[in-house]
Amino acid sequence: MKIYLDENMPAQIATALNIIQKVLNKKENTDIEVTSIVAEFGQGAKDEVWLPQLEGSIVITQDFNIQRTRHQKSLYLKHGVGMLFIKVSGKKGLDFWSFFKLLVNSWDEIRAAATQQRAPFACIIDGKGKLKRLE
């Protein structure tokens, strides 16, 4: 199972979470890898390129337009991708450290979604790190 962070998030966070997840994998006998879209597909890769290649994976993104755009939504649904959309209030968004803390605080719920929910699905991660399933 792979969890991808979209390019609108620092790739260093994916690296850090992957290091932490490797320890959890040993402890819990799971096989989750955390990486970034940039690491696998390069900077600026179009959603239409990478979405069809991520079947069974989870994507964490701040790009809610994927949910709003009919063509992109149909891609993640067709190819069995779980989408976790981060929605925080304010136009400025989160700085690096706040963003990292948000993901760490919601990591248990993210891992549960990754291992227990059947893709495709979509959830929102709110500013407090809570997941809410989208219909």
N, C-alpha and C positions, 0 to 999 in steps of 0.2 A: 504494500500500500504506500502510495506517495502522497504527500501533502505539499502543494506548491504555493509559494508566495508570489503574487503578481508583481510585475515590474514597478508598480507604484509604491512598493515597499522596499526598504533597504535589504539587499541580498545578505548582508552580514547577520541580519536577524534570522534568516533561514539557516545559515551556518550554525549560529549559536543554538537554535532550537533543535537542529539535527544532532548536535553533540549531546544535548540533554536527553533527547529521545533515544539515542543509542543505549544509554544507561537504563532507561525505562524499558526498552525492548528486552534487555537481558533479564531484568527483574520480573517482567510480566509476560515473558515469552511471546512478544509481539514482533512484528516486522514492519515498522513504519519508518519511512525515510522522509526527511524534510529538505526541500530544495527550492530554488527559485525558477520562475519562468525564464529569466535572463540567463541563468546558468545552462539551461537546456536548449533554449531556442534563440538566444541573443537579444540584445537591447532593441526595442522597437518592433518585435515580432507581432504581427497582427493576431488578434483574438481568433480570427477565422482560420489561422494556420495551426495554432497550438491546441485549441479546444478539441478538435477531432482526434487528437493524438493522446488524450489523457483519460481514456476510458477507465472507469473504476477508481479514479484519483479524486482528490479534494483540492480545490483552489480557494485560497484566502485572498480577497481583493477589496479594494475601496471603490472599484469601478462598478457602481450600481447600474450603469448604462447597459451592462451585459444582461441584466434582468429586464430592463425596459425595452431593449432593442429586440424586436421579434426574431430576426434572423440569428442573433447571437444566443438568445435564450433557447431557440430550437436546436442549436448546435450542442449546448451542454445537455439538453434533455435527450437528444438523439444518441449522443455518445456516452451517456452514463457518467456524467461528471457531477460531483457534489460541489456546490458553490456556497462559500461562507462570505457574506458581504459585511464589511465593517462600516457601521454608520455611527458617526459621532457628530455631536452638535457643533455648530460654528463653521465658518467658511475656511478658517485657517487649517483645520485638521489637527493632527497630533505631531509633536516633535518626536525625534528618534526614541528617546528614553521612555516617553509616555506610551508610544506605540508598542515598544518591547514589553513594558509592564502589562499593557492590556492583553497582549497575546499570552504572556506567561500566566496571568490570572485566569484566563479562559482556556488554558491548555487542556485541562482535564475534560472539559466539555467538547473541545475540538476533537480530541482523541476518541471520545465516546461516539461522536457523530461519525468519525472516520471508520470506526470498527463496527458500529451497531446499526447505522442507517444504510439502507440500500440506495445507491446512487441510480438515477439522478435525484437530487434534492437541492433545496436552497434554504439557507438560514441567514438571519441577520445577527451579527455580534454587536451588541450595543456598547455604549461608552463605559459601562460597568463590567463588560466581559461576559454578559449573559447571552446565550443563544436562543433565538426564537425562530421557529420554522415558518417559512413562507409557503403559502398555498399556491 
